[in-house]
């Protein structure tokens, strides 16, 4: 993995002043049944970039998606995000633009004052976003004079608001995007040893490339969740044997659960002896990467293993720790010790893809010579 920030204009190193800034953020947050923001960590992490742009007297137009809508579905509206953001930025006026393509809304945008922050309604309401349509990107670009990407969590998507727009406006990496890239580079390039990776969550077939890449840099690989089940129950033996052989070849200690918790022959969490073994390894690490809970955390009976790992990570004050993935974030969100983790990544798929492929479409788009 080369220096991914080389050739990219960074907001941290370039002053943008008095411009209309299209700021791509990742406000794809979970909502409650009452349509309120359940966890706003992604919104909170975007604040430094928003506040810096406001301080430099720019007019900020926020662009985000929410979920995977099929057309204009009300349940995927960003209205709950507006209310949440308004509480965080109480001195500013947050305006939701229902349809930036309509004449009436264009007038609202033209009247935007320095005290207004504009948020466009869910960008995925427009078919041109997902297919990176040139005409749609052109219409979007006309709203601003500068583009900033601060949405790491969606930078693995070849979308109009992530990739297409960089051909049309001077483009920069925001503070959060830069921080995410630096953290993952630190893990993959010259990490302090011993390096411990804890990988849980989904099926092993979705993470074989990730595991293969991690085996190049880690000293210990601790497996839980559905991935560990594949080994313990001899599912997909070709894949599991490949990982075991690779770990042996790379001299990596691969730890699987030695006891489990569950219901009716179904493994739903690691057991207390495994939690102790994993905790002992984590306590000795100098670098830690964690992606994916090791149990069914939605049920508190099977969240004990994941909670034990979280405690072990935050208690290791010597280590550089990188934690990411939507399910992982949800499992630890709201914990008062979250700030003891060196870097909490806002990207699940993006974090994994960056480790696997060494770059992302959204990063490469910023490197390309833009307008």
N, C-alpha and C positions, 0 to 999 in steps of 0.2 A: 504494500500500500504506500504509494508515493505521497508527498505533501499535497493533500487535496485542496488546500487553500491557495496554492500557488496560482497566480493568474486570475484570481477572483477579487473584485473590488469589495472590501469589507466596510461595513458601516462604522465599525470601531476605529477605522483608520482614515475615513473620508467624511468630511462634513457636508451634509446635505442641508441646505438652508433655503427657506422661503419657497419650497416646491409643493406641488400636489403629488403626494406619495401614495402609490398603490402598494399596500403592505399585505402580502399573503401570509396569513396566520393559520394555525391549526386549532380551531375552536370545535373540533369534533369531540364533544364531551358527552358523557352519559347523562341522561335525563331521568327524573323520577316519573312515576305514573301521573303526577300532577303537573307535568311539563315544567319542572324547575331543574336547574343545574344540580346534579347529584355530586359531581366532583369537578372542581374548576382548576385543577392543577395546570392544565395546558393553557388556560386563559391567564392565570397568574404568571406563568413563566414567559409570556409574551410581553408583559408590562414594561420591562426595561427598554425594549426597542421602541415601543409606542411612546413612552415618556421621553426618550432621547429625541425622537423626531418632533415631538410637540415642543420640547425645549428649544429646538433649533428653528422654531417658527414655521413649521411645515403644516400643511393641511393633510390629515391622514384619512385615507379611505381603506378600510379593512375588507379583505376578501377571504372567505372561508367556506368550507363545506360542513355538512352535518349528516352523518349516516350515508345510506345508499338509496336515495329517493328514486322513485319511478315517476318522473314528471314532478309537478308541484304538489307534493304531499304535505298537508298542514302539520303533521306530526314531526316533520323534519325542518320546520321553520326555525330560524335563528332568534326568534323573539325572546325565548328564555335567556339566551346569551346576552341580549341587549340589557335586560334587567340586572343580570349578574355583573356585567361590565360597568353599568351605571353606578352600582354600589362601590366598585373598586376605584372608579374615576369620578367621584361625586362632584368635582368642580367643573367637569366637562359635560357637554350635552351629547348624548349618544343618539344618533339618528339611523333608523333602519330604512334602507331603500328597497322597497318591495320588488321593483323591476327597473334596473338601471337603463334598460333599452327604451322605456317609455318617455315620451316628451315631457310629461309632467315631472317625472323624477329627475330628468336631466336639469330642469330648472332649479330643483332643490339642491342638486349638486353644485350648480353654478353659484348659488347663494351661500354656500358653506362658509362659515366664519372660522376664525382661529380658535374659537371656543367649542366648535363642533367636531365630533369624531363620527365619520360616516361608516356604517357597516352594511355592505351589500347583502341582500338575502341569499340564502344557500346557493352557492355557485353551481352546485350539481343539479339545480332545477333546470339548467340550460344544457341541452344535448351536446352543444359544441364544446363544453368543458372537457368531458371524458375523452372525446375523440381528438382533442387538440386541434379543433377546426381553426384554420387561418383567419377566416372572416370574423369568427367570434372573438378570437384573440385580438384582432384589430379593433373591434368595437370596445372591448374591455380596456385596451391600452389608451384609448382616447379620453379616459377619465382622469389620467394622471400624466405627469411629466417625468416621473422616476418610478422605478419598481424595486421593491425590497422583498426578498424571500426570507421569511423567518419561520417557515412551516416545515421543520425537519420531518415531522410525522407523515407528510404527504409527498416528500421529495423523491420517493421511489415511483411516483406516478408520472406518466408522460401526458400531463394534462395541460390545457390552454393557460390556466392561471399559474402554472408552475414552470412550464417549458416554453410554450408558444410565445408568451408575452415578452420573454427576454430578447427576442429578435427585434422588438419594436421600441423598447425603452432602455435608457441607461439602467443597468441592473446591478444590485448589490446583495451581499449576504448579510442578514440581520444578526444581532448579538446572540440570539438563541441558536440559530443555525450554526454559527461559527463555534459556539461552545460545544454543541453536540458533536460536530466533526472532530474538534480537538480531543474530546474525551475518548472517542472510539479509536482515533489514531494512536493515542497514548496506549490503549490496550493492545493494539495489533502490531505496533512497531517495536518499542523498546520497553516493555513492561518490567517492573521490578519483580523479581522472583522470591518466593514461589507464587505462581499464578494459579488461582482456583476459579473454575467455572461451575456454576450451578445451573443446570438446565432442566426445566420441567415443562408442564403444559401439554401441548398438542401431540399428535401422533408422530412417531419417529420419521416417517416418510417425508414430512414437511421440513425436517430439520437435519437431514443427513449432510447437506452441504455445509451448514453451520457447524455441525459437530466435527466434520473433517477439517475445516479451517481452524477451529479452536484447538484441535489437537496439535497444530503447528506451534502454538504459543503457550499452552497451559501445562502445568505440572500435575494438577489434579482435576478430574472431571467427575462431578457429583450429579447423578441422574435421579430424577423423581417424576411423579405424575405419569401421564400416558406413555412417555418415552421409556421410563423404567419398566413399566408393565410389559412393553414389547420384549424386553430382555427376560424378565421374570417368568413370563407365560409363553416364551418361545414363539412370539408372533413375528412375522416377517424375518425369518432366520437369516436370509441372505444379507439383509441390511445390518442386523445386529452383529453378525459374525464379522462383517467388513469393519465395523467400528471397533470391535474388540481386537481384531488383528492390527488395525492402524494404531490403536492406543499402545499395544505391546511394542510395535515397531518404533514408535516415537518415545517410548519409555515414560508414558503417562499413566499415573495411577487412576484407574476408572473405578469409582465406588457406586455400587448398586444398593438398594435397600436390603437390610438383613432382617428386618421385621416390618410389618405393615399393619394398617388399620383399615377396616371396611365393613361391608355388609354382604352377607350371603355369597361368599367367595369372590366378591368384587373389591378390588384394591382401590381405596379412596384417599389414602394418606400414607406417609411413611410412619413407622412406629417409633417409640421412644428411644430404642437402642440405636436406630439409624440416625435419628435427630442428634443424638449424642456424638456419634461417629462423624457426622457431617460438621457439627459445631466445632469439634476438635480440630478438623482440617482447616476450616474457615479462620479459626483463631490464630493460626500460624501464617496466614497468607500476607503477602505484601501488595498483591493486586487481586481484586475480586470482580468477576462479572456474573450477573444473575439475570436469567430470563426465564420466566414461567414459574407459577406456583407448583409446589410438589404434592398438592392435594386438592380436593374439591372444596375450595375456600368459601364458596357460597353457603356451605353448611358448616357452622362453627365447630361441629364435632370433628370435622376433618380439615381444620385450618391450623391444628397444633404444629404440624411439621413446618409449614410455611412461616408461621410466627416464630418458631425456634430459629429458623435460618435468618429471618430479619433481625432478630436480637443478636445473633452471632456476627452479622455483617456490621451493625452499628456499634457493637462493642469492640470491634477491632479498629482501634483509632490510628494504627500505624499504616493501614492499607489504603490504597486508592481503590474506591468501589464504584462500579458502574452497574446500575439497575435499570432495566427497561422492559417494555412489553405491556400492552394494554391490561392483560389479566394480572400481571405482576403489580402494576401501578394500582389497580383496583384493590388488590389484596392488602396493600400496605398504606393506602391513601388515608390521610387524616391522622396518622400516627405522629405523635409529638416529636419523635426522634428521627423523622424523615430527613431533616436537615443535616444529620450526621453522616448521611451517604454522600460521597464526593460528588457524584453526578447521577441524577435521576433523569433518564431519557424520556422524552415525550413521544418517541416513535417506537412502535412495536415492530411492524413489518419493515420499516425503514432502517431501524437499527440492525436487524438481522441481515437485510439485503446488503447494507454497507459492509458488514463484516464478511459476508459471503462473496460479494462481487468487487469490493474495493472502491466502488464509487456508486453514484445514483444519477438518474436522468436530470433531476433538479440541480445537482451540483455541477454537472457537465454543462448545463445550459447557462449557468452563471459564468463559467470559464470562457465560453464562446464570446467572441467580440460582439457585444450588443451595440445598440444604437448610440 
